[in-house]
Amino acid sequence: MDISIIIPVHNKPDQLEKTLYFISGQKDLGGIGMEVVIVDDGSTEPVREVVDSYRDKLPSLNYIFIPRDKHSCRSRARNTGIAESKGRILVFLDCGIVIPDTMIRQSVGRIGDSANMVLYHYILGAFTDPDVEDMSVIEGITPQNLADTCERLKFHPGWEDMRTAHFELVGGDLNRMDVPWTMGWSGAVSASREIVVKSGGFDESFKGWGAEDTDFSYHLHLHGAAMYATEEICVLHLPHAADDKIDMKIKTSFMNRKKMHFKHYTFDTELYPYSADMHYDGIMSKFNRLVIKYYTPLYPAELIGRLHDDYLAGAERSAIVGADSYALLKELDVSHIFLQNKHIYQDFKSKLTDKEVVYMLGADTPYASGYFDVLVVTDFYRMISEPIAGIWLKELQRISKKLVFIHNETYVSYLATVAGWTWHSLDELQAILGQKQLAYSVSAQIGEFLLLDIAKAAPAANIAAPEKEPALKG
């Protein structure tokens, strides 16, 4: 079998009927062997009757019914489809999505004998509001004219795929993105069976709405998938009225993204719960091109000596966040180094073998409370934007017995003065942490540098502070 189309469904027989109608309209298949696998996830509506009505039009039509139980989810339905299918190429298609009459032939032709190719097809209409947009533009669509209809709607703001700008930016080659897996919506995906099986399929622990497809895409990426968007293959998500469960979907999507991070504990996934898909690649791109040593002060040897003498000496576990100078990190007596630039991380992991180099910011870590005897944070903390800064700093407080900030009273980063990045003052840091005052004491002052002991609690009195905060330089 050349290709298997896997469709999970729970009720929605009318939408399924339209999807099957467009699949049955495929042309020029030649010798391509195609099967359709319908996985019914415990429907109470007449889904089977719809499937049976297409057996003459789709001879290789497999219907599987899974009784509804506490394990029911889209991931289990799709995995069942994978296990029951025979094609060397798998197409994951959501119920209610219709495809042009050339899609199957084009997908087979594009993937060919590749063992690791994944195609993410443009999905038009996924966020179209039928009460706002003119629905007459899709009246009379057929498998034969759908491609032309999609071509007209591809760049229409009310119909276009929200991923289009990213697709265009990299010319469809998603491998050029920092986090290509964020584009991995499962509504219309074609992939070699080999890479799907190699990645382990879908994680069935994801319940509710959201992120199970992104997690699947991330595993494809980790296992070497070559990911492409197909401008030449567009499908249409038939618009329907928005349901009233949007708040619940937002909540479950956030929790599932957190679950995804808990599986990996890497910087790639650490900030994903707090960002929309369309912005995340830009965020990661910034970090993956940031060389911190160029934008933070040069820390003098006397300051490093005081860090060693007053904090690091005798510490069993210690860490630094916000430093990527090889000379500094080689000299600094810490057991762990947190890095966010993937390229520097990979380089230093092989060079600094006496230290544990971690690809993480520290906003969401696997470490137990008080795991580090000492945790040092450089002026890097000043360039982390809200609300991540608050989440991050509270987590650093949790995992350390003693938290130390290096703070320069007068230095303002070039990133803030020219590139528009954040550069927090201590007063702003107090506000971010949601405390009346940030509890810290100055343990040492060396020139313009301060070493700040950050307390676990935030008492309102007896707080040593610099005489004044520096004004931003123009």
ZITA-V275237 format. One record per pair of residues at least 4 apart in sequence whose C-alpha atoms are under 7 Angstrom apart, sorted by the first residue. I is the first residue (numbers start at 0). J is the second residue. D is the distance in whole Angstrom. If there is no record, write none. Layout:
I:J:D
I:J:D
This chain:
0:32:5
0:33:6
0:85:6
0:86:5
0:87:7
1:31:6
1:32:5
1:33:6
1:86:5
1:87:5
1:88:6
2:32:6
2:33:5
2:34:7
2:86:4
2:87:6
2:88:5
2:89:6
3:33:6
3:34:5
3:35:6
3:36:7
3:84:6
3:85:7
3:86:5
3:88:6
3:89:5
3:90:6
4:34:6
4:35:5
4:36:6
4:89:6
4:90:5
4:91:6
4:92:7
5:35:6
5:36:5
5:37:6
5:77:7
5:80:6
5:90:6
5:91:5
5:92:6
6:36:6
6:37:5
6:38:6
6:91:6
6:92:5
6:93:6
6:94:6
7:37:6
7:38:5
7:39:6
7:40:7
7:73:7
7:76:6
7:77:6
7:93:7
7:94:7
8:38:6
8:39:5
8:40:6
8:94:6
9:39:6
9:40:5
9:41:6
9:42:5
10:42:5
10:43:6
10:44:5
10:46:6
11:15:6
12:16:6
12:44:7
12:45:6
12:46:5
12:49:7
13:17:7
14:18:6
14:94:6
14:95:4
15:19:6
15:94:5
15:95:6
16:20:6
16:49:6
17:21:6
17:95:7
17:97:7
18:22:6
18:94:6
18:95:6
18:96:6
18:97:5
19:23:6
20:24:7
21:97:6
21:98:6
21:99:7
21:142:5
22:98:7
23:56:6
23:57:6
24:100:6
24:142:6
25:100:4
25:101:6
26:100:6
26:101:6
28:104:6
33:59:7
34:59:5
34:60:6
35:59:6
35:60:5
35:61:6
36:60:6
36:61:5
36:62:6
36:80:6
36:84:7
37:61:6
37:62:5
37:63:6
38:62:6
38:63:5
38:64:6
38:76:6
38:80:6
39:63:6
39:64:5
39:65:6
40:64:6
40:65:5
40:66:7
40:67:6
40:76:6
41:64:6
41:65:5
41:66:5
41:67:5
42:46:7
45:49:7
46:50:6
47:51:6
48:52:6
49:53:7
50:54:7
53:57:6
54:58:5
54:60:6
67:71:6
71:75:7
72:76:7
72:203:7
72:206:6
73:77:6
74:78:6
74:201:5
74:202:6
74:203:5
74:211:7
75:79:6
75:203:5
76:80:6
77:81:6
78:82:6
78:200:6
78:201:6
79:83:6
80:84:6
87:191:6
87:192:5
88:189:7
88:190:6
88:191:5
88:192:5
89:189:6
89:190:5
89:191:6
89:192:6
90:188:6
90:189:4
90:190:6
91:185:6
91:186:7
91:187:6
91:188:5
91:189:6
92:96:7
92:186:5
92:187:5
92:188:7
93:186:5
93:187:7
95:236:6
95:237:6
96:234:7
96:235:6
96:236:4
96:237:6
97:234:6
97:235:5
97:236:6
98:102:6
98:142:7
98:234:5
98:235:7
99:142:5
99:143:6
99:145:5
99:146:5
99:234:7
100:142:5
100:143:6
101:105:6
102:106:6
102:232:6
103:107:6
104:108:6
105:109:6
106:110:6
106:189:7
107:111:6
110:116:6
113:191:7
114:191:6
114:193:6
114:194:6
115:191:6
115:193:7
115:194:5
115:223:7
115:224:5
115:225:6
116:190:6
116:191:6
116:224:6
116:225:5
116:226:6
117:189:6
117:190:4
117:191:7
117:224:6
117:225:6
117:226:5
117:227:6
118:188:6
118:189:5
118:190:6
118:226:6
118:227:5
118:228:6
118:229:6
119:183:7
119:187:7
119:188:5
119:189:7
119:227:6
119:228:5
119:229:6
120:187:6
120:188:6
120:228:6
120:229:5
120:232:6
120:233:6
120:234:7
121:160:6
121:228:7
121:229:6
121:230:7
121:232:7
121:233:5
121:234:6
122:160:5
122:233:6
122:234:5
122:235:6
122:236:6
123:153:7
123:158:5
123:159:5
123:160:5
123:234:6
123:235:5
123:236:6
124:158:5
124:159:6
124:235:6
124:236:5
124:237:6
124:238:6
125:236:5
125:238:7
127:132:7
127:157:6
127:158:6
127:238:6
128:132:6
128:238:7
128:240:7
129:134:6
129:238:6
129:239:6
129:240:6
132:157:7
134:138:7
140:144:6
140:145:6
141:145:6
144:148:6
145:149:6
146:150:6
146:233:7
147:151:6
148:152:6
149:153:6
149:233:6
152:158:6
152:159:6
153:158:7
153:159:5
154:159:5
155:159:5
162:166:6
162:182:7
162:277:7
163:167:6
164:168:6
165:169:7
166:170:6
166:171:5
166:228:6
167:171:6
169:173:6
169:175:6
171:227:5
171:228:5
171:229:7
172:226:7
172:227:5
172:228:7
173:179:5
173:226:5
173:227:5
173:228:7
174:179:6
174:225:7
174:226:6
176:280:7
177:280:6
177:283:6
177:284:6
178:280:6
180:213:6
180:216:5
180:217:5
180:220:6
181:213:6
181:276:6
183:212:6
183:213:5
183:216:5
184:212:6
184:213:7
185:212:5
190:195:7
191:195:7
192:196:6
193:197:6
194:198:6
194:219:7
194:224:7
195:199:7
195:200:6
195:219:7
196:200:6
198:218:5
198:219:5
198:222:6
200:215:7
201:211:7
201:215:5
202:211:7
205:211:6
205:255:6
207:251:6
208:248:6
208:251:6
208:252:6
209:251:7
209:252:4
209:255:7
210:214:6
210:252:6
210:255:6
210:256:6
211:215:6
212:216:6
213:217:6
214:218:6
214:259:6
215:219:6
216:220:6
217:221:6
218:222:6
219:223:7
219:224:5
220:224:5
244:248:6
245:249:6
246:250:6
247:251:6
248:252:6
249:253:6
250:254:6
251:255:6
252:256:6
253:257:6
253:272:5
254:258:6
255:259:6
256:260:6
256:271:7
256:272:5
257:261:6
257:272:6
258:262:6
259:263:7
260:264:5
260:268:5
260:269:6
264:269:7
264:364:7
264:365:7
265:269:6
265:358:6
265:359:5
266:339:7
266:358:6
266:359:4
266:360:6
269:363:6
270:274:7
271:279:7
274:278:7
274:279:6
275:279:6
278:282:7
279:283:6
280:284:6
281:285:6
282:286:7
283:287:6
284:288:6
285:289:6
286:339:6
286:340:5
287:339:7
287:340:4
287:341:6
287:342:7
288:340:6
289:340:6
290:323:7
291:295:6
291:321:7
291:322:6
291:323:6
292:322:7
292:323:6
292:324:6
294:412:5
294:413:6
294:414:7
295:378:6
295:379:7
295:412:6
296:410:7
298:302:7
299:303:7
300:304:6
301:305:6
302:306:6
302:445:7
303:307:6
304:308:6
305:309:6
306:310:5
306:311:6
307:311:5
307:312:5
308:312:6
310:373:7
311:317:7
311:332:7
311:373:7
314:372:6
314:373:7
315:372:7
316:334:6
316:371:5
316:372:6
316:373:7
317:333:5
317:334:5
317:335:6
317:371:5
317:372:6
317:373:5
317:374:6
318:333:5
318:334:6
318:335:4
318:336:6
318:373:7
318:374:5
318:375:6
319:335:7
319:336:5
319:337:6
319:374:6
319:375:5
319:376:6
320:336:6
320:337:5
320:375:6
320:376:5
320:377:7
321:376:6
321:377:5
321:379:5
322:377:7
323:328:7
324:328:6
325:329:6
326:330:6
327:331:6
329:351:7
334:354:5
334:355:6
335:354:6
335:355:5
335:356:6
336:355:6
336:356:5
336:357:6
337:356:6
337:357:5
337:358:6
337:359:6
337:360:6
338:344:6
338:357:6
338:358:5
338:359:6
338:360:7
339:358:6
339:359:6
339:360:6
340:344:6
341:345:6
342:346:6
343:347:6
344:348:6
344:356:7
344:358:6
345:349:7
346:350:7
347:351:5
348:352:7
348:356:5
361:391:6
361:394:7
361:395:7
362:390:6
362:391:4
362:394:6
363:394:7
366:370:6
366:398:6
367:398:6
368:397:5
368:398:4
368:399:7
369:397:6
369:398:4
369:399:4
369:400:5
370:398:5
370:399:6
371:398:6
371:399:5
371:400:6
372:399:6
372:400:5
372:401:6
373:399:6
373:400:6
373:401:5
373:402:6
374:399:6
374:401:6
374:402:5
374:403:6
375:402:6
375:403:5
375:404:6
376:380:7
376:403:6
376:404:5
376:405:6
377:404:6
377:405:5
377:406:7
378:405:6
378:406:6
381:421:7
381:422:5
381:423:4
382:420:6
382:421:5
382:422:5
382:423:7
383:387:7
383:388:5
383:421:7
384:388:6
384:421:6
385:389:7
386:390:7
387:391:6
388:392:6
389:393:6
389:431:5
389:432:5
390:394:6
391:395:6
392:396:6
393:397:6
394:398:6
395:399:6
396:402:6
396:455:7
402:452:6
402:453:5
403:450:7
403:451:5
403:452:5
403:453:6
404:450:6
404:451:5
404:452:7
405:449:6
405:450:5
405:451:6
406:448:6
406:449:5
406:450:6
407:447:6
407:448:4
407:449:6
408:447:6
408:448:6
408:468:7
408:469:6
409:447:7
409:469:5
411:415:7
411:471:6
411:472:7
412:416:7
413:417:6
414:418:5
414:419:6
414:420:5
415:419:5
415:420:4
415:421:6
415:422:6
416:472:6
416:473:6
423:427:6
423:428:6
424:428:6
424:468:7
425:429:6
426:430:7
427:431:6
428:432:6
429:433:7
429:434:6
429:435:7
429:436:5
429:437:5
430:434:6
434:457:7
435:459:7
436:457:6
436:459:6
437:457:6
438:453:6
438:454:5
438:456:7
438:457:5
438:458:6
438:462:6
439:451:6
439:452:5
439:453:4
439:454:6
439:462:6
439:463:7
440:451:6
440:452:5
440:453:7
440:462:6
440:463:5
441:449:6
441:450:6
441:451:5
441:452:6
441:463:6
442:450:6
442:451:6
442:452:7
443:449:6
443:450:5
444:448:6
444:449:5
444:450:7
445:449:6
